[in-house]
Amino acid sequence: MPYDIAIVGGGPAGLSAAVNARARNKSVLVVSNDYRESPLYRAKQVDNYLGMPGQSGAALLDAYYRHAEETGATFRGGRVLNIMALDGTCYLGIGSEMEEARAVILCTGVSQGKKFPGEAEFLGRGVSYCATCDGMLYRDRPVAVVGLAPDAPEEANFLQGLGCQVTYVSGKRPEALDPAIPWVRAGRLEITGEAAVTALRVNGEDIPADCVFLLRHAVPPTDLLPGLALEGGYVAVDREMKTNLPGVFAAGDCTGLPLQLSKAVGEGLIAGQRAAEYVDQLCDSEVINSITCEKGE
Ligand SMILES: Cc1cc2nc3c(=O)[nH]c(=O)nc-3n(C[C@H](O)[C@H](O)[C@H](O)COP(=O)(O)OP(=O)(O)OC[C@H]3O[C@@H](n4cnc5c(N)ncnc54)[C@H](O)[C@@H]3O)c2cc1C
């Protein structure tokens, strides 16, 4: 049975959307990296949040998370790597697993960092964002892991365990990395090859690799959902937080300026309520009659 609403990202926008969709008695799944990875967690003091000046970002996020949890939202750790919307159901790829929902709310914040040279060109031909999905394809072969997320060392260890010959590339030597895996300090990175990837170039030196795993915190929204419209580099939404794709809503920093907490929380509320309405309409419509549709829980 699909969830009514899946929320991608557990920052202020996602947690606000979860609380407000639960208030409409919808089943809600929040898929996110640890909520402490929201940039807000690093804010020592937030002075412009109405009625609550002087709180730390960490205290606010802890409170938001507790609130969303108490409403009965389901939480699942992990990174959503792709979403497919088809006939009233949205399929979310999380590593090698899948979740289903009637509607999706993107609350992914702003994705930092540009693509590396060669990344777009070789995607699917030796560039991967998911060790657990693609690792088996590279058993007994050289691979490079570019560690840009906190859980990247564990994923590199997983690849090594599968039998891949892993080289790990990152800004700092990670503590959790298997000592058998060679570590290379990241510099200027480029992915090279011909028909498929043959190497990761680091500061002009080639590390032979049949696959380069780029393990980041977040995936740009347009990579998550092909066909998603942007405006000025942010997800384009109307006043109801609807995107151009049916059943797909967005809220918070990913929809644009100002990149501020109150806007994220407010947009999360609208997206949660509108997504709940969308699910009600879907369940009343003929489109969905062929699919089991229970309202609420
Ligand atoms: C140091 C600092 C201080 C700040 N101070 C203030 C302030 O004083 N006042 C103010 O109003 N604002 C402040 N901000 C801005 C505020 O933090 C943001 O506006 C707010 O966090 C945006 O919330 P959000 O939910 O849209 O995104 P985020 O908080 O970025 O949350 C997005 C979450 O989604 C996760 N995620 C992304 N993609 C995926 C995926 N594919 N799968 C799973 N999870 C995913 C991310 O890891 C993250 O946890 C500050 C920001 C920083 C960095």
The ligand as an SDF file (V2000), in Angstrom:
LIG
                    3D

 53 58  0  0  0  0  0  0  0  0999 V2000
   24.9470   28.7490    9.1890 C   0  0  0  0  0  0  0  0  0  0  0  0
   23.5210   29.0740    8.8010 C   0  0  0  0  0  0  0  0  0  0  0  0
   22.7950   29.9570    9.5510 C   0  0  0  0  0  0  0  0  0  0  0  0
   21.4710   30.2540    9.2040 C   0  0  0  0  0  0  0  0  0  0  0  0
   20.7850   31.1420    9.9840 N   0  0  0  0  0  0  0  0  0  0  0  0
   19.5180   31.4540    9.6680 C   0  0  0  0  0  0  0  0  0  0  0  0
   18.7840   32.3990   10.4600 C   0  0  0  0  0  0  0  0  0  0  0  0
   19.3120   32.9580   11.4390 O   0  0  0  0  0  0  0  0  0  0  0  0
   17.5070   32.6570   10.0990 N   0  0  0  0  0  0  0  0  0  0  0  0
   16.8900   32.0710    9.0180 C   0  0  0  0  0  0  0  0  0  0  0  0
   15.7230   32.3520    8.7540 O   0  0  0  0  0  0  0  0  0  0  0  0
   17.5600   31.1730    8.2480 N   0  0  0  0  0  0  0  0  0  0  0  0
   18.8540   30.8600    8.5410 C   0  0  0  0  0  0  0  0  0  0  0  0
   19.5470   29.9620    7.7500 N   0  0  0  0  0  0  0  0  0  0  0  0
   18.8560   29.3800    6.5820 C   0  0  0  0  0  0  0  0  0  0  0  0
   18.0040   28.1550    6.9610 C   0  0  0  0  0  0  0  0  0  0  0  0
   18.8640   27.2170    7.5840 O   0  0  0  0  0  0  0  0  0  0  0  0
   17.3680   27.5540    5.7170 C   0  0  0  0  0  0  0  0  0  0  0  0
   16.5800   28.5190    5.0690 O   0  0  0  0  0  0  0  0  0  0  0  0
   16.4920   26.3310    6.0600 C   0  0  0  0  0  0  0  0  0  0  0  0
   17.2640   25.3390    6.7080 O   0  0  0  0  0  0  0  0  0  0  0  0
   15.8510   25.7550    4.7980 C   0  0  0  0  0  0  0  0  0  0  0  0
   15.0980   24.6250    5.1400 O   0  0  0  0  0  0  0  0  0  0  0  0
   14.7600   23.4800    4.0530 P   0  0  0  0  0  0  0  0  0  0  0  0
   13.9690   22.4580    4.7790 O   0  0  0  0  0  0  0  0  0  0  0  0
   14.2180   24.0840    2.8240 O   0  0  0  0  0  0  0  0  0  0  0  0
   16.1720   22.8570    3.6180 O   0  0  0  0  0  0  0  0  0  0  0  0
   17.3300   22.2120    4.4730 P   0  0  0  0  0  0  0  0  0  0  0  0
   17.3550   22.7710    5.8500 O   0  0  0  0  0  0  0  0  0  0  0  0
   18.5610   22.3550    3.6210 O   0  0  0  0  0  0  0  0  0  0  0  0
   16.9460   20.6750    4.5970 O   0  0  0  0  0  0  0  0  0  0  0  0
   16.9860   19.8170    3.5090 C   0  0  0  0  0  0  0  0  0  0  0  0
   17.2700   18.4090    4.0260 C   0  0  0  0  0  0  0  0  0  0  0  0
   17.0210   17.4660    2.9860 O   0  0  0  0  0  0  0  0  0  0  0  0
   18.0820   16.5430    2.9000 C   0  0  0  0  0  0  0  0  0  0  0  0
   18.1240   16.0560    1.5090 N   0  0  0  0  0  0  0  0  0  0  0  0
   18.4150   16.7590    0.3960 C   0  0  0  0  0  0  0  0  0  0  0  0
   18.3150   15.9820   -0.6860 N   0  0  0  0  0  0  0  0  0  0  0  0
   17.9430   14.7510   -0.2510 C   0  0  0  0  0  0  0  0  0  0  0  0
   17.6820   13.5170   -0.9080 C   0  0  0  0  0  0  0  0  0  0  0  0
   17.8010   13.3930   -2.2410 N   0  0  0  0  0  0  0  0  0  0  0  0
   17.3230   12.4530   -0.1650 N   0  0  0  0  0  0  0  0  0  0  0  0
   17.2140   12.5590    1.1960 C   0  0  0  0  0  0  0  0  0  0  0  0
   17.4540   13.7140    1.8710 N   0  0  0  0  0  0  0  0  0  0  0  0
   17.8060   14.7970    1.1570 C   0  0  0  0  0  0  0  0  0  0  0  0
   19.3090   17.3630    3.2810 C   0  0  0  0  0  0  0  0  0  0  0  0
   20.4070   16.5530    3.6980 O   0  0  0  0  0  0  0  0  0  0  0  0
   18.7260   18.1970    4.4380 C   0  0  0  0  0  0  0  0  0  0  0  0
   18.7780   17.4930    5.6570 O   0  0  0  0  0  0  0  0  0  0  0  0
   20.8640   29.6580    8.0760 C   0  0  0  0  0  0  0  0  0  0  0  0
   21.6070   28.7550    7.3170 C   0  0  0  0  0  0  0  0  0  0  0  0
   22.9260   28.4720    7.6640 C   0  0  0  0  0  0  0  0  0  0  0  0
   23.7340   27.5060    6.8240 C   0  0  0  0  0  0  0  0  0  0  0  0
  1  2  1  0
  2  3  1  0
  2 52  2  0
  3  4  2  0
  4  5  1  0
  4 50  1  0
  5  6  2  0
  6  7  1  0
  6 13  1  0
  7  8  2  0
  7  9  1  0
  9 10  1  0
 10 11  2  0
 10 12  1  0
 12 13  2  0
 13 14  1  0
 14 15  1  0
 14 50  1  0
 15 16  1  0
 16 17  1  0
 16 18  1  0
 18 19  1  0
 18 20  1  0
 20 21  1  0
 20 22  1  0
 22 23  1  0
 23 24  1  0
 24 25  2  0
 24 26  1  0
 24 27  1  0
 27 28  1  0
 28 29  2  0
 28 30  1  0
 28 31  1  0
 31 32  1  0
 32 33  1  0
 33 34  1  0
 33 48  1  0
 34 35  1  0
 35 36  1  0
 35 46  1  0
 36 37  1  0
 36 45  1  0
 37 38  2  0
 38 39  1  0
 39 40  1  0
 39 45  2  0
 40 41  1  0
 40 42  2  0
 42 43  1  0
 43 44  2  0
 44 45  1  0
 46 47  1  0
 46 48  1  0
 48 49  1  0
 50 51  2  0
 51 52  1  0
 52 53  1  0
M  END
$$$$
